[in-house]
Amino acid sequence: MTQRTFPTSIDIPEAQRAQLVSLLNDRLSDTFDLYSQLKQAHWNVKGSDFIQLHELFDQLATTMLGHVDLVAERSTALGGTALGTVRLAAERSTLPEYPLDAVGGLEHVRALVERYGAYARRVRQAIEDADKLGDSDTADLFTEISRATDKDLWFLEAHVQA
Ligand SMILES: [Fe+2]
């Protein structure tokens, strides 16, 4: 979705900024969607590992919400409009919906591992896309998110790798 951009003194041409804003907004929808899926897991997980998974999912959700803010604010810094409502995230996210019948700890972990994998792939692609558009700062922002996402994916995957 390409929208109007506002004038700014940032020295990236308007045509590139519009594409960067579009890239950022695409990933914003995924990030906000994944945040809500982590809260869904945090609220609904059951089983003998309840407390540690309940807390882990909340910790990952807090990190993800930080990414939401980073991505949205880079979009506006570049003269764009952040597409940040829950309705827009639901409409635009590229991630699959969360399995609403998940109950046990490992069911939630596996559902999140699958979604983190898809999210990590898109963020890594976004680093390259931002680079090609001549914006090292947006590439760096996505690199920061990518590194954090890989780490959090490890925290999830360690439960199912043994
Ligand atoms: Fe909570």
Residues whose N, C-alpha, C, O or C-beta is under 5 A from the ligand:
A	BS01	LIG	none
